């Protein structure tokens, strides 16, 4: 079986589409009398270096490994049948040879269907993971952009840049904040939370 692509082979080209949403083809800068501030982000690094990106890599890789293992098993069955036909075909009874050839053809068709289904499953898993990662990281990018006063934020490798100073690359800052937010999720509000416990309970009114 042709080796199924793992996440790095599949997910990085897909970040081009993400990059378009994140600023690869930005709108014209708004008319302003002030200076236009531009920053760059390496979207590939957000995928491969962030905590959530690594988790996504592991999930898609698990699917790819499972499909590859299944495909290798089917490949071995086909090769064994090919070898049997080559070694014993000449001495087989015609009806048995025809039955084996028919079985081989059916297995070959099933194998091709498996390859197509496996590739589709991998692409769907990749798309789902990328969309979720984008949903989670875009608020962080927007927040930093507003705090720093950036007018535009480009995807570093999808913006057709000829030259850009590394000082305008904010990937490390986005990664640091993104990973911090993942590592320390906001506590869910509940009656048992420290904040709720710290609030004084209202004093019941005495009946008049």
C-alpha positions in Angstrom: 0.0 0.0 0.0 1.2 3.5 -0.8 2.2 5.0 2.5 -0.5 7.3 3.9 0.8 10.8 4.5 1.3 11.6 8.2 0.3 15.0 9.7 3.3 17.0 8.6 2.8 15.9 5.0 -0.9 16.6 5.1 -1.4 19.4 7.6 1.2 21.9 6.6 0.0 22.5 3.0 -3.5 22.9 4.4 -2.3 25.9 6.5 -2.2 27.9 3.2 -5.9 28.1 3.3 -5.8 29.0 7.0 -3.2 31.6 6.2 -5.6 33.2 3.8 -8.1 33.6 6.6 -5.5 34.8 9.0 -4.1 37.4 6.7 -2.3 35.9 3.7 -4.3 37.9 1.3 -5.1 41.0 3.5 -7.5 43.7 2.6 -6.2 47.1 1.7 -4.9 49.1 4.7 -7.6 51.4 6.1 -7.2 55.1 5.2 -5.4 56.7 8.2 -3.2 59.6 8.9 -1.2 57.5 11.3 1.5 54.9 10.5 0.3 51.4 9.4 1.7 48.8 11.8 2.3 45.3 10.3 3.2 42.1 12.0 4.1 38.6 10.7 3.0 35.2 12.0 4.5 31.8 11.0 1.2 29.8 10.8 3.2 26.5 10.3 4.8 27.0 13.7 1.4 27.6 15.3 0.4 24.2 14.0 3.6 22.3 14.9 4.9 24.0 18.0 1.8 24.9 20.0 0.5 22.5 22.7 -2.8 22.1 21.0 -1.1 21.7 17.6 1.0 18.8 19.0 -2.1 17.2 20.4 -3.7 17.5 16.9 -0.6 16.0 15.3 -0.8 13.0 17.6 -4.5 12.4 16.9 -4.1 12.6 13.1 -0.9 10.5 13.3 -2.8 7.8 15.3 -5.4 7.6 12.5 -2.7 7.5 9.8 -0.8 4.7 11.7 -4.0 2.7 12.1 -4.9 3.0 8.4 -1.4 2.1 7.4 -1.4 -1.0 9.6 -4.6 -2.1 8.1 -3.4 -1.4 4.6 -0.2 -3.3 5.1 -2.2 -6.3 6.2 -4.3 -6.1 3.0 -1.2 -5.7 0.9 0.3 -8.8 2.3 -2.9 -10.8 1.6 -2.8 -9.6 -2.1 0.9 -10.5 -2.4 0.4 -13.9 -0.9 -2.4 -14.6 -3.5 -0.2 -13.3 -6.3 2.6 -15.6 -5.2 0.3 -18.6 -4.9 -1.0 -18.0 -8.5 2.6 -17.7 -9.7 3.8 -20.8 -7.9 0.8 -23.1 -8.2 -1.3 -21.7 -11.0 0.1 -23.9 -13.7 -0.6 -27.1 -11.7 -4.0 -26.1 -10.4 -7.3 -27.4 -11.6 -8.9 -24.9 -13.9 -11.9 -24.2 -11.7 -9.7 -23.7 -8.6 -7.4 -21.3 -10.5 -10.4 -19.3 -11.8 -11.8 -19.1 -8.3 -8.5 -17.9 -6.9 -8.1 -15.3 -9.7 -11.7 -14.1 -9.1 -10.9 -13.8 -5.3 -7.8 -11.9 -6.1 -9.6 -9.4 -8.3 -12.3 -8.9 -5.6 -9.6 -8.3 -3.0 -7.8 -5.8 -5.3 -11.0 -3.8 -5.8 -11.7 -3.8 -2.0 -8.1 -2.7 -1.4 -8.5 0.3 -3.8 -11.8 1.2 -2.0 -10.0 1.0 1.3 -7.2 3.3 0.1 -9.7 5.9 -1.0 -11.7 5.7 2.2 -8.6 5.9 4.3 -7.3 9.0 2.5 -10.7 10.6 2.9 -10.8 9.8 6.6 -7.4 11.3 7.1 -8.2 14.5 5.2 -11.4 14.9 7.2 -9.6 14.4 10.5 -6.9 16.9 9.4 -9.5 19.5 8.3 -11.4 19.1 11.6 -8.2 19.5 13.7 -7.1 22.6 11.7 -10.5 24.3 12.0 -10.5 23.7 15.8 -7.0 25.0 16.1 -7.8 28.1 14.1 -10.9 28.7 16.2 -8.8 28.5 19.4 -5.8 30.6 18.3 -7.5 33.4 16.3 -8.8 35.2 19.5 -5.2 35.2 20.8 -3.9 36.7 17.6 -6.7 39.3 17.6 -6.0 40.2 21.2 -2.3 40.7 20.7 -3.0 42.6 17.5 -5.3 45.1 19.4 -2.9 45.4 22.3 0.1 46.2 20.1 -1.9 48.4 17.7 -1.2 46.4 14.6 -3.2 47.3 11.5 -2.5 44.1 9.6 -1.1 40.7 10.5 0.3 38.5 7.7 1.0 34.8 7.5 4.8 35.0 7.1 5.0 32.3 4.3 1.8 33.0 2.4 2.1 36.7 1.9 4.7 36.7 -1.0 7.1 38.8 1.0 10.4 39.7 -0.5 11.9 40.9 2.7 10.7 41.4 6.3 12.6 42.3 9.4 12.5 39.5 12.1 11.5 42.2 14.7 8.0 42.3 13.2 7.5 38.5 13.6 5.2 37.9 16.6 5.0 34.1 16.3 6.8 33.5 19.6 4.6 35.9 21.5 1.4 34.3 20.1 2.8 30.8 20.9 3.7 31.8 24.4 0.3 33.3 25.2 -1.6 30.5 23.4 0.3 27.8 25.3 -0.2 29.6 28.6 -3.9 29.9 28.0 -4.1 26.1 27.2 -2.0 25.2 30.2 -4.0 27.3 32.6 -7.6 27.2 31.5 -10.1 29.7 33.0 -11.8 28.1 36.1 -15.4 27.3 35.6 -17.8 29.4 37.6 -19.5 27.4 40.3 -20.9 27.7 43.8 -17.9 25.7 45.1 -15.3 28.0 43.5 -13.0 30.1 45.7 -14.6 33.3 44.3 -18.1 32.0 45.2 -16.9 31.0 48.6 -15.4 34.4 49.3 -18.6 36.2 48.6 -20.6 36.8 51.8 -24.0 35.2 51.8 -26.9 37.6 52.1 -28.4 38.0 55.6 -32.0 36.8 55.7 -34.4 39.5 56.7 -36.2 39.0 60.0 -40.0 38.8 59.8 -41.6 42.0 60.9 
